[in-house]
Amino acid sequence: MIARRLVMGAEELLSELSHRIAAYVPGFDTGGAEYTDKRSCWTKSTLSVLQVLARELDVKMIVTEHSAFGTLRQLNALWLKGEAVVLAIGSGWGNREELEESFHRLLILKAPQKLLLYSCLNWKEAVLEQLTGAVMRYPQHIQGEQYLAANLAAAEGKVYGSVCDVPHDGVLALQESRFMPLPGSPYAWGTTVPPSHL
């Protein structure tokens, strides 16, 4: 069983992300930016939000600025509390192949919480089915791991949050691999009051 050293619960983490993201994405107010085609913009914006959160939580953030797809195309980062990884972060901007490759990296990392950031407006359910399939095919899960999928739907101004909690070690059945919507999802950008501030 993996230690549950979460620094933020799933709902609070995605609520905080949605609360802050609008301030970091250029063109959000006017809708003029081409969100889905600007992978480096997405990476820089989400990186800024996550760095601020890490500082506030007294967590160290380690970032790899290069991905298999080029500099700043995908976000690869870790949050550490002391020497322990408490959150692994990856992005899957772009096509479904890039998303799958980024998610595979999260599957093999051992951390209590793993966050995949992506943006998909038209194929929301299909992407969650793709992630469910990847979780089901991976044979080395550890009980207590938590996978978070955050779909940043810029055109709607919302973050769709889904979670898959690993119930036992090893291979998972289909029902155990499913991503379920988080309570309160979708979270509206810039308007959600984060639970920690209530």
N, C-alpha and C positions, 0 to 999 in steps of 0.2 A: 504494500500500500504506500502511495506517495504522500509525503507530509502535506497537510493542508495549510500552507503558510501564505494564504491570500492576503494581499494588502488592501484589496477592494473586492467586494462582491460583484458578480456579473452585472446585475442591474445598475448598481451605482457606477461602475466603470463606464458602461455604455451611455448612461444618462449624463455623466460628466463630459464624455466625448461629444455627445450631441449638443450639450449646453454651450460648449466652447468652440466647436468647429467653425461656425459661421464667421467668427472673428479672424480666422486664419486662411480661409479660402478666398483668393482674389475673385472679385466679380460676383460674389454671392448675392449682394443686395440688388444688383441690376440684372443678374442672370446672364451676363454677357460672356462668361468664360466657357470654354469647351471642356467641361470637367472630365469626360471619359477619355479624351485624347491627350490629356496633359498629365502623364504619369508622374513626372518629376514634381509638378505642382501638388498633386495629391500627397506624394511622399513628404514633401517639405511641410505641408499644412498639418498632416496628421502627426508628423514628427514633432512639430512645435507644440501641439496640444499635449502629447504624451510626455515631452520633456518638462513642461510646466507641472503636470500632474505628478511626475516622479519627484521633482524638487519639493513640492508641497507635502508629499508622503515620506520624505527623507529616504528615497530609494535611488540607488545608482542606476543610470541607464547607459547601456553599451550599445552602440550603433555600428553596423557594417554598412558603409555607404555604397558598396558595389554589390550588384546581384548578377545572376547569370545573364540578365537581359541588358546590362549596362549600368553606368553610374546613375544613382538616384531613381532608377526605373521602379524598383521595389524597395519597400522598407523592411529591413531585417534588424531587430533589436531585442534586447533582453533587459528586464528589470531585475536588479539584485538587491536583496536585503542581507547585509553582511556578505557572506560568500555564497549564499543560496539564491538560485534563480527562482523568482516568484512569478514571473510572467514572461512568456516568449511571444514576440510580436512579429507577424509577417503580413505583407500585403500581396494581393493578387490583382493588381490593376491590369487591364488589358483583356486578352481573350481567355477562354476557358482553359486552354493548355497552360498558360502562365499561372492562372489561379491554382490549378491542380499541382503544378510544380512547387509553388510557394507553400501550399498546404502540406505537401509531403514533407517539407523541411520541418514544419511544426509537429507533424506526426512523430518524427524520429527524435526530436528534442525531448528531454525529460524535464518537465516543469509542472507545477500543480495547475497552472492556468495558461492557456494558449489562445491568442487572439489573432484572427484572420480579418484583415481589412480589405474590402473590395467595393466596387461600385457597379451595380447592375440594375437597370430599370425594367427591362422587358422580360427577363428570364429568372425572376426571383426564386420560384419553386424549383426550377430545373437545377439551379446552382446548389440549393440546399440538398437536393437528391444526389448531385455529384459529390458533395462533401460527405454525405451519409455513406455513399458507396466507398469512398476512400477510407473512412473510419472502419467500415466493416471488413475491408480487405487487409488492413494493417494488423499483423498478428501479435504485437508485443505491447499492448496497452497495460497501464498500471492503474489499479483501483484508486479512484480519487482524482484523476486528471479531469480537467474541465476544458472543453473546446468552446470558444466563443466565435461566432461569425457576425461581423458588423458590416452590413450593406449600407454604404453611404449614398443614399439616393438624393443627389444634389438638386435635381429638377423638382423634387417634391419637398426638399428641405427637411428630410427625415433620415434617421438612422434606424434600420431594421435590425434588431438584435435577436440572435438565436443561440441556443446552448445545447451541448451534448455532454452529459456527465457520465464518466466511465464507472460502471458499477462493480467491475471485478477485473482481475488480471487476465491477460491473454486475448483471445479472439472474442469479438462481440457479435451477437446476433443482430439481425436487421433492426428489430425494435429497440435494441440497446444503442444502436448507432445513429438513430434519428436526431436531427437538430429540431428542437422545439422552440417556439417563440418565447422570449423573455417577457415577464409581466411588465406592462407599460409600453411595450414595443408596438408600433414604431415611435421613437422619441423625436420630438420636433426640434429642429436646430435652433439654438439660441433662446428658446423659451422654456425649456424644461428646468425646473428648480432642482438642482442636484440634492439627493437625499441627505448628504452630509451637511447641507446648509439649511435644513429645515429646523 
